[in-house]
Amino acid sequence: MSRHLLLFFALSAGRAFAQDDGLGLDLSDTAPKKEEPKKEAEPKKASTPHPSDDAAPSAPAAKNTGSAVERDITQDDRVKSVQKKLYLKRYRFELAPYFMVSLNDPYYTKIGGAVRAAFHLSDTLALSARGSIMKVLSTEDVRVAKKVFNSQVYRSVPIWSVMGDFEWSPFYGKVAFGNTIVHLDGFVIAGGGAVATETTPKSGFKPAFDIGGGLRFVARDWVAVNASLINTTYVDNPAGTTHGATQNMLMMMVGMSIFIPFKSTFREAE
């Protein structure tokens, strides 16, 4: 009995010594631990400012109501369906020098200059007077007709003319020219006057009338560039014949208009 007890104590002491020195197996924590289920991260709540914070709460953003937006728009920001005119002609004088050349006579080219003066009763109506002087130049077709075909070419040689016209400007508009907006004013004219020719007796003249139209390209309130086509009709007896013939001079005229006063005093279109 005592031998068995002595053997038991010897074995117990050896087991304890082996565990203290790292020898042998420690089966006390060998059982697997159960993993705890992971908790889902809760959404972070927006932090609310504490009443004791120094920063004052920001004011709510103002809503863009219709009335507020309308108050912010100035008169210049509005886009008008009908734009303002660059210039007005009512009660203004117009003085316009021209250079002119004929287009419808293959045998004799007429070149010259003219001066036109007009008074505008309104923006669309005007009365004008135009005086011009001309010179007639023969073309190569005259030489060919006389030398090759043995033809005789009769000609009317106008020297000067004076015409009075009624002018109507039915429309006003603008066009894009490159990166520039050009305002233009279209007009038609009709009137009558007198033409003096080479066969007219001294200090005499031939009755005449004209009709035409053109465009006025506006550069400033007081200046514009003109381009027009005007046909003047009169009856003349060309040199070398006693028979009268109706003459038509279709003239291309290019000039510049100056308006007086230089600035319109009627700006109601603005």
C-alpha positions in Angstrom: 0.0 0.0 0.0 2.7 2.4 1.0 4.6 1.4 -2.2 1.7 2.4 -4.3 1.3 5.8 -2.6 4.9 6.6 -3.0 4.7 5.8 -6.8 1.7 8.1 -7.2 3.4 11.1 -5.5 6.5 10.6 -7.7 4.5 10.6 -10.9 2.5 13.7 -9.8 5.6 15.7 -9.0 7.3 14.8 -12.3 4.2 15.9 -14.3 4.2 19.3 -12.6 7.9 19.8 -13.2 7.6 18.9 -16.9 4.8 21.5 -17.4 6.7 24.2 -15.6 9.7 23.8 -17.9 7.7 23.8 -21.1 8.0 20.0 -21.5 5.0 17.9 -22.4 1.6 19.0 -23.7 -0.8 21.4 -22.1 -4.3 20.3 -23.0 -6.0 22.8 -20.8 -6.8 25.3 -23.8 -6.9 22.9 -26.7 -10.6 23.1 -27.2 -11.5 25.4 -30.2 -13.1 28.7 -29.3 -16.4 29.6 -30.8 -16.2 32.7 -33.0 -18.7 35.3 -31.9 -20.9 36.7 -34.7 -19.6 40.0 -36.1 -21.9 42.9 -35.3 -22.9 45.1 -38.3 -21.5 48.6 -38.2 -24.2 50.9 -37.2 -24.6 54.0 -39.5 -23.0 57.1 -38.0 -25.5 59.6 -36.9 -24.9 63.2 -38.0 -23.5 65.1 -35.2 -25.7 67.9 -34.0 -24.1 71.1 -32.8 -24.3 71.5 -29.1 -26.0 74.7 -27.9 -22.8 75.7 -26.2 -20.7 75.6 -29.5 -19.2 79.0 -30.5 -20.2 78.6 -34.2 -23.7 79.9 -34.9 -25.9 77.6 -37.1 -25.8 78.6 -40.8 -28.9 80.2 -42.2 -31.0 78.1 -44.6 -30.2 78.6 -48.3 -32.5 81.0 -50.0 -34.7 79.5 -52.7 -34.6 81.0 -56.2 -38.2 82.0 -56.5 -39.6 83.5 -59.6 -39.9 87.0 -58.2 -36.4 87.0 -56.8 -34.9 85.9 -60.1 -36.9 88.6 -61.9 -35.6 91.3 -59.6 -32.0 90.2 -60.3 -32.4 90.7 -64.1 -31.7 94.2 -65.3 -33.3 95.9 -68.2 -30.1 95.5 -70.3 -30.1 91.7 -69.7 -33.5 91.2 -71.4 -33.5 89.9 -75.0 -36.1 91.8 -77.0 -37.9 90.1 -79.9 -37.5 93.3 -81.9 -34.0 94.8 -81.5 -33.3 98.5 -81.3 -32.4 100.5 -84.4 -28.9 101.6 -84.6 -29.9 105.0 -86.0 -33.1 107.0 -86.7 -33.6 109.2 -89.8 -36.7 111.2 -88.8 -36.3 114.9 -89.3 -32.7 114.6 -90.4 -30.9 115.8 -93.5 -28.8 113.4 -95.6 -26.0 114.4 -97.8 -24.5 111.7 -100.1 -21.8 111.9 -102.7 -21.7 109.0 -105.3 -19.6 107.4 -107.9 -21.6 105.9 -110.8 -21.1 103.7 -113.9 -23.6 102.4 -116.5 -24.3 98.7 -116.8 -26.6 98.2 -119.8 -24.8 99.8 -122.8 -22.2 97.4 -124.5 -21.0 100.2 -126.8 -20.7 103.3 -124.7 -19.9 103.3 -121.0 -21.1 106.2 -119.0 -19.2 107.1 -115.8 -19.6 110.1 -113.5 -20.4 111.4 -110.1 -23.5 112.6 -108.3 -24.5 114.4 -105.1 -27.8 113.6 -103.4 -29.5 115.7 -100.7 -32.6 114.4 -98.8 -34.8 115.3 -96.0 -36.4 112.5 -94.1 -40.0 113.1 -93.1 -40.0 109.9 -91.0 -37.9 106.8 -90.7 -39.5 105.4 -93.9 -40.3 108.4 -96.1 -38.0 111.0 -97.6 -37.8 113.6 -100.4 -34.5 113.9 -102.3 -32.8 115.8 -105.1 -29.9 114.4 -107.1 -27.6 116.1 -109.5 -25.0 114.3 -111.6 -22.5 114.8 -114.4 -21.4 112.1 -116.8 -18.8 111.3 -119.5 -19.3 108.7 -122.3 -16.5 106.3 -123.2 -16.6 104.0 -126.2 -15.8 100.4 -125.7 -13.9 97.8 -127.9 -17.3 96.7 -129.3 -17.7 100.0 -131.2 -14.4 99.5 -133.1 -15.4 95.9 -134.0 -18.8 96.9 -135.1 -17.5 99.7 -137.4 -14.4 98.0 -138.8 -15.5 94.3 -139.0 -19.2 94.6 -139.7 -19.2 98.1 -141.3 -22.0 99.2 -138.9 -23.0 102.6 -137.8 -23.6 102.9 -134.1 -25.8 105.8 -133.0 -25.3 107.1 -129.5 -26.9 109.4 -127.0 -24.4 111.4 -125.0 -25.8 112.6 -121.7 -23.9 115.4 -120.0 -25.8 116.2 -116.8 -29.0 115.4 -115.1 -31.1 116.7 -112.2 -33.7 114.5 -110.6 -36.2 114.8 -107.8 -37.3 111.6 -106.1 -39.7 110.2 -103.5 -38.0 107.6 -101.3 -39.6 104.8 -99.3 -37.7 102.5 -96.9 -39.9 99.5 -96.3 -37.6 97.4 -94.1 -34.7 97.6 -91.6 -32.5 94.6 -90.7 -29.0 93.3 -90.0 -26.7 90.7 -91.3 -23.5 89.0 -90.1 -20.3 90.0 -91.9 -17.5 87.9 -90.4 -17.6 88.6 -86.7 -19.4 91.9 -87.1 -23.2 92.6 -87.1 -24.0 95.1 -89.9 -27.3 97.0 -89.8 -28.9 97.8 -93.2 -31.7 99.9 -94.5 -33.4 99.0 -97.8 -35.1 101.7 -99.9 -36.8 102.2 -103.3 -37.0 105.5 -105.2 -39.1 107.0 -108.0 -39.2 110.5 -109.5 -38.6 112.8 -112.4 -36.4 115.5 -113.7 -34.3 116.5 -116.7 -31.3 115.2 -118.7 -29.1 117.4 -120.9 -27.5 115.6 -123.9 -25.0 116.3 -126.7 -27.8 117.0 -129.2 -29.8 119.2 -126.8 -30.0 122.8 -127.9 -28.0 125.2 -125.8 -29.5 125.6 -122.3 -32.1 122.9 -123.2 -32.9 119.6 -121.6 -34.9 116.4 -122.0 -37.7 115.4 -119.6 -36.8 112.2 -117.7 -38.0 109.9 -114.9 -36.2 107.4 -112.9 -36.9 104.3 -110.7 -34.6 102.2 -108.6 -33.7 100.9 -105.2 -30.7 100.1 -103.0 -29.3 99.3 -99.6 -27.8 101.6 -97.0 -25.2 99.8 -94.7 -25.1 101.7 -91.4 -21.7 102.2 -89.8 -22.6 104.7 -87.1 -25.6 106.8 -86.1 -24.5 109.5 -88.5 -22.7 107.7 -91.4 -23.7 104.9 -93.8 -22.5 103.4 -97.0 -24.9 103.3 -100.0 -25.2 100.9 -103.0 -28.1 101.4 -105.4 -29.3 100.6 -109.0 -31.2 103.4 -110.7 -32.6 103.4 -114.2 -33.2 106.8 -115.8 -35.4 107.0 -118.9 -35.6 109.8 -121.4 -36.1 110.4 -125.2 -33.3 111.7 -127.3 -32.3 112.1 -131.0 -28.9 110.5 -131.2 -26.3 112.2 -133.4 -26.5 111.3 -137.1 -30.2 110.6 -137.1 -33.4 112.6 -136.9 -35.4 109.7 -135.3 -36.0 110.0 -131.6 -35.4 106.9 -129.4 -36.1 106.0 -125.8 -32.8 105.9 -123.8 -32.4 103.9 -120.6 -29.4 104.4 -118.4 -29.1 101.8 -115.7 -26.5 103.2 -113.3 -24.7 101.4 -110.5 -24.1 104.0 -107.7 -21.9 103.6 -104.7 -21.5 106.4 -102.1 -21.5 107.5 -98.5 -24.3 109.1 -96.5 -23.8 111.7 -93.8 -26.7 112.5 -91.5 -27.2 115.9 -90.0 -27.6 116.4 -87.0 -25.0 113.7 -86.3 -27.1 112.2 -83.5 -30.9 111.5 -83.8 -33.0 113.4 -81.3 -35.8 110.8 -81.7 -34.7 107.8 -79.7 -38.2 106.4 -79.0 -37.3 103.1 -80.7 -34.9 102.5 -77.8 
